[in-house]
Amino acid sequence: METLGRDYREAELSPTDRVMLDYATRVTHTPAEVGAADVAALRAAGFDDRAIHDICAVAAYYAFVNRMADGLGVELEPRFEG
């Protein structure tokens, strides 16, 4: 679990989990580059439209909340600093 928190690419994951996390990472870091091929990869891994929507919504919301916190100068609580 520690490896997953540090860098999911080093963790032992199922192919399905890896595709999901690859997509979430792209939505977070390079959203303008996400396209039909990314969605097709999720479908090929077994995700349906609802699951794809949910993965995208969670990743996008996480990015939104972090950008709001950064934009407002919110500082991390000491337990989250690392």
N, C-alpha and C positions, 0 to 999 in steps of 0.2 A: 504494500500500500504506500510505503514511503516513496518508492520509485515513481509511482503514479502521480503523487503530488509534486514531485520534483520535475519530472519530464515523462509524460505518458509514452513518448516514443521509445523509451528504454524499458518500459514495463512489459510484462508478459500479458498480452491481451488477445482476445479472440479477434479474428478478422473483422467481424461486425463492429465491435467496440472501436477498433482502430479507424475504420472508415468514418464512424460517427465523430470521433475526436478530431480526425483530420479535417472534416467539414467544419466543425465548430471552431477550430483554430483558424481556418481560412475566413470564416464569417467575422471573427474577431480581429484578425490582423490585416487581411487584404479583402475586405468586403466587395470592392469594385471588381475584383477578379473572379468572384464566385459566379458560376453559370450553370447551364444545362448539364454539362458533363459531371459537375459535382453532384447534382441531384440524381443523375443517372447512376452514379456510383453508389449512392445511398439506396436507390431502388434495387440495384443488383445485389446489394448486401442483405436485402429482405425488408427494408423499411417501406411502409406504405405512406401515402400522402399526409395523413394525420401525424405520423411519427416524424416525418421530415419537417412539417410545419413546427412541431413542438421543439425539435432540436434547434431549428433556426431561431425560433422565438426566445428560447432560453439563452442561446449564445448572444443574440442581439441585445436582449435585456441586460445581460451581464455587462456587455460593453457600454451600454447606455448609462447604467448606474455608475460604473467606474469613471466615465467621462464627466458625469455630473459632479461626482465627488472631487475629481481633479480640478474641474472648472470652478468649484466653490472653495477650493483650498482645504478640504476636509482631510485631516490627518488620521493615519491608521492608529487604532488602539495598540498599545504596546504588545499585546498578545499576538497580534497579526504581523508585527514587524519581523523581518527575518533575514 
